[in-house]
């Protein structure tokens, strides 16, 4: 179950009593994409400002490194040292470092403010949808599942909004500017440095196989079952104290954790096989 399922629940008939908690709710990728696009559309200008600040900070962050290179050339060149040039290079590197810290901090601050606004809007929309879904749909769901959707699943967008735009910009801008500079120095050595990057890109499809995606879905479902069992166990503590059936009370939690451990072991084993194949 995910947030898109909640958004479409009021349009769907109530599930039969024996249906699984999430599998019977249809959803489409296009509907999910439209929901996310509509949610983020009011913040496009803020995202653009975030990207511009991050680009400026990333490029300015290269200034100290280039200053070190220029200092090496100046100090190792034959003849007397040009002290004025050395001072200018040091000042330029220090200014670049300051600009990087300032602009990246501003970009990070805007990203976290955006994340707070988007999560608040998303949770309000989910709460409004939950207020309109049929009671029969709610009766087939556990409290832990709904808490996971409104709490954990919404919080999971934090890296996507607050960190991913800036990190993606840095991941592309810094290598691109560095490669341009390196090509101006020696294009042959630059091509040699690209060999590990090409190998890493070639191995990415191995992590996106259908088997790996199924394991990720199982992992997420197991986490949802653990959350549901914890909520049920906590809510039933008073009953356990009154009737003393502690052995059966936490059985569902132990079963969910055992299933999670098994899925986690298979996931780690799959990663180890990929690493061994490298």
N, C-alpha and C positions, 0 to 999 in steps of 0.2 A: 504494500500500500504506500502511496505517496501523496503529495499535496494535490496533484492533478486529479487523483481519484476523488478527493473531497470536493473539489471544485465542480465535478460532474455528477456527484451523488444525487443531488436533488432532481436531476433530469432522468435518472434511472429508477426502475422499479425496485422495491425492497428485495433483497436476496432471499432465497429459500433458507430454512433453518439449518440445513446440513451443508450449506455452502461454506467454502473456506473464507477466511477473514478478508483476503485482499484479491484473490485471483479472479473473482467474478465481476469486478468492477472494470469495465472497458475504458480505455483511454487511448488517445492517439498522440503521436509525436507532434503533429501540426497544432493540436490544441494546446499542448504544453508549451510549444515554442511561442504561440501567440500570447499566452498568459505571461511568460517571462518577458517578451518584448514589450507588452503593454505595461508591465510593472516597471521596467527600466526606462521607458521612453521619456518620462518627465525629468529624468536625471541625465540626459545626454550631454548637456552643456557642462555639468559638473564632471562627468567622465572625460570630456574633452580637455577641461582644465587640468584634471589629474594627469592625463597623458602628456600634455605639453610640459607641465612641471617636471615630470619624471624624465622626459627626453632631455630637457635642459640640464637637470641634475646629473644624468648619466653621462652626457657629453662632457660636462664640466669636471666630472670625476676622473677623466683621463688626463686632465691637465697636470696633476702632480707626477704621473708616470712619464709623460712627455718631458716634463721639466727635468726629471732625473736623467733621461736620455740626453737632453741638450746640455746639462751640466757635465756629463761624462765627456761629450764631444769637446766642450769648451776647455775643460781642465786637462784633457789628454792631448789636445792639439799642440803642435810645436809653437814655440814663441811665447811671448809674455801673455799672461792671463788678462782678459778684458773684465775687470772688476765691475764695471757698469753693466755689462751684459749679464754677468753672473747674478747681480742683484735683481735685474729685471726678470730673469728666469725664475729665481726663488719667489719673488713677489707674485708672478703669474701662477706658479704652482700652488701657493698658499691661497690666492684668491679663488682658484678653481676648486680647491678642497672646501673652502667656506661656502661657495655657491652650491656645490654638491650637497653638503649637509643641510643647507637652508631649503633648497628646492625639494629634495627628497623627503624632508620632514614635513613640508607643506603638502606634498602629494600624499604622503601617508595619512596625514590628518584629514584631508578631504575624503580619502577613501574610507576611513573609519566612520566619518560622519554620514557618508552615503550608505554605508552598511547599516548603521542604526536606523536611518529613515526607511530603507527598503525592508528590513526585517520587521519594523513596526507596521508598515503598510501590509506586508504579507500576512502577518499574524491577525491583523484586523479583518482582512478578507477571509482568512480561514475561519475565524470565529463567526463571521457573518454567514458563511456557508454552512457551518455546523448548526447554526440556529435555524436553518431552513431545510435540512435533510430530514427524511422520514424517520420516525421513531424506530421503525423496524430495522432500518439500516444501522442506527446507533446501537440497538440491542444486540446486533451480531458482532460488535467490535468490543475489544477489551480496552480498559482505560489506558493501559500502557501503550497500546498502538496509537491512540489519539494523542497521547502526550508526546510520543516520539515524533509524530508528524508536525504538531504545532511547536514543539520545543527543539528536539535534536535536528530534525530535517531542515527546519528554517534556519537554525544556527549554522548548518553546514554550508550555507551560501556565503558565510563570512570570508573565507579565503578567496572566493570567486570575485567578490566585490571590493574588498578592502586591500587585497594583496596581489591578485592575479594580474590586473591591468598594469600596475607598476612593474611587477616582476617580468611580465612578457615584454614590455617596452625595453627594460634593461637587458633582457636576454637577447634581444635582436639588435638594439641600437649599439650597445657597447662592442659586441663582436664585429658588427658591420664597420664601424668607424675604425676599430683596431685593424681589421683586415685591409682596409683602404690604406691605412698608414704603413702596414707591413709590406704591402705590395709596392709602395714607393721606395722601400728600403731594399728588399730582395724578394722577387716574386717566386724564385725557386724554393727558398726556405719556407716561404708562406704556404706553398702547396704541400710541402711535407707536414707542416703543422696541422693541415686540414684532414690528414688521413684518419686520426682517431675519431674526429667528428663524423666523417662519412661512415665509419664502422658502427658507431653508436646509432646513427639514424637508420642504418640497415637492420639493426636488431630490434628496433621499436615494434615492427609488426608481430614479433614473437610474443609480445606482451598484450596484444589486442586480439588474440584468437578467441573463437567462440567459447572454448573451454575456460579461458581466463575470465571472460565476461560472466559466464554462468557461476563460476566460483565467487565472483564479487557479489552477484545477486544473492547467492546462498549465504554469504557472510553478512550482508545487510539484513536478510530475513532472520538469521540467527540472533543478531543483536536486538531486533524487534521482539523476538520471543523472550529473551532474557529480560528486557525492560518490562514486558507485560507480566511475567512471572514475579518480578520484584514488587511491582505495584500490588498485585493480588496478595502476595505474602504479607506485605506491610499492612494492607487493609484488613487482613484476617488475623492479625496478631491477637486482638481481643478475644476472638473466638477460640484460638488455640489455647490462650491462657485459661479460658473458662472450661473447655472440654478436654484439654491435655492431649491433643492429637498432633503433636509436633512432628512426628515422623512423616505423616502424610502431608502436612502443611507445606513443607519445603520440597516435596518430591518434584513438583513441576519445575521449580527453579533448578534443582540438580539435573533434571533431564535436559533443560534448555542449555545449561552450561556445558554438559557433556557433549551435546550436539555441536555447540560452538567450538569446543576444543578440537573435535574431530575435523570440522571444516577448516579450522585454522591450521591444523597439521597438514591437511591435504594442500592447502594454499602454499605453505612454506615448502612442502616437498616439490610442488610444481615450480616454484622459484629456484630451488636448488638444481632441478633438472635443466632449467634454462641456463643457469650459470655454468653448469657442467658442460653444456653443449657449446658454450662460447670458447 
